[in-house]
């Protein structure tokens, strides 16, 4: 069940089908996110309230709906990012391990490489804002005057 907007009370009203259809049409025409907000807007218009008071339910309903969508999208992006990071970490670990086996390195070397990579990543992020870190990464891998990559 959707959560009610703060400061609202439930009110049970019976409408004719024709009135309900007209409210639906008004809601669609003005792109009002909820039926309740459309009803409240129409009631406020009928009560000769100021435009600010009339628009309040539309604005509140729209903001609530858009915040919900935005949060859902952000959560999905975070989950996808975590999954991709986990895949990358596992693939990188396997590559380091297999190269170490080919080179006949001691097994502890792969662990030390992972620990150093983790430490360097944390230090990079802690160094400054995310924008500075990204700019630094691009600087590191940008070609120099000769066309060679710096990193």
SVG drawing of the C-alpha trace seen along z (x, -y; Angstrom):
<svg xmlns="http://www.w3.org/2000/svg" viewBox="-23 -33 82 55">
<polyline fill="none" stroke="black" stroke-width="0.4" points="0.0,0.0 1.4,-3.4 2.5,-5.7 0.3,-8.7 1.7,-12.2 2.4,-13.9 -0.5,-16.1 -3.2,-14.1 -6.1,-12.2 -7.9,-9.4 -11.3,-10.4 -13.7,-8.0 -15.8,-9.6 -18.2,-8.0 -18.1,-9.4 -20.2,-8.6 -18.4,-6.9 -18.7,-10.1 -17.1,-12.2 -14.3,-9.7 -13.7,-9.6 -13.5,-13.4 -11.0,-13.4 -9.0,-10.8 -9.0,-12.9 -8.0,-16.0 -5.2,-14.0 -3.9,-12.8 -4.3,-16.2 -2.3,-18.0 0.1,-15.0 -0.7,-14.9 0.9,-11.8 -1.9,-10.7 -5.7,-10.6 -5.8,-12.0 -3.7,-15.0 -6.0,-15.6 -9.1,-15.5 -7.6,-17.8 -6.5,-20.2 -10.0,-20.3 -11.5,-20.8 -9.2,-23.7 -10.0,-25.3 -13.7,-25.0 -13.0,-26.6 -11.4,-29.6 -8.0,-29.1 -4.8,-30.8 -2.8,-29.3 0.0,-28.3 -2.6,-26.4 -4.1,-24.8 -0.7,-23.6 0.5,-22.2 -0.9,-18.7 0.4,-18.4 3.9,-19.5 4.0,-17.3 2.8,-14.2 5.2,-14.8 8.2,-15.4 7.4,-12.2 7.0,-10.1 10.2,-11.5 12.2,-11.0 11.1,-7.4 12.1,-6.8 15.4,-8.5 16.2,-6.5 15.2,-3.3 17.5,-4.1 20.4,-5.0 20.0,-1.8 20.0,0.3 23.2,-1.5 24.9,-0.9 24.0,2.8 25.2,3.1 28.4,1.3 29.1,3.7 28.5,6.7 30.8,5.4 33.5,4.5 33.3,8.0 33.6,9.6 36.6,7.4 38.3,8.2 37.9,11.9 39.1,11.8 42.1,9.7 42.9,12.0 42.8,15.0 45.1,13.3 47.6,12.4 47.5,15.9 48.0,17.6 50.8,15.2 52.5,16.0 52.2,19.7 53.6,19.3 56.5,17.3 56.8,19.7 56.5,17.0 55.8,17.8 52.0,17.9 52.2,15.1 53.2,12.6 49.7,12.6 48.3,11.8 50.8,8.9 49.9,7.5 46.2,7.6 46.9,5.9 48.9,3.1 46.3,2.6 43.6,2.3 45.7,-0.1 46.5,-2.3 42.9,-2.5 41.8,-3.5 44.5,-6.1 43.5,-7.5 39.9,-7.9 40.8,-9.4 43.2,-11.9 40.5,-14.3 37.2,-14.6 36.0,-12.0 36.3,-14.5 40.0,-15.0 40.6,-11.3 39.0,-10.8 40.9,-13.7 44.1,-12.2 43.3,-8.9 42.7,-10.4 45.9,-12.4 47.8,-9.3 46.6,-7.4 46.5,-10.4 49.0,-10.3 51.9,-12.6 53.3,-14.9 54.9,-11.9 51.6,-10.0 52.8,-7.5 50.7,-6.8 52.1,-8.1 50.7,-5.3"/>
</svg>
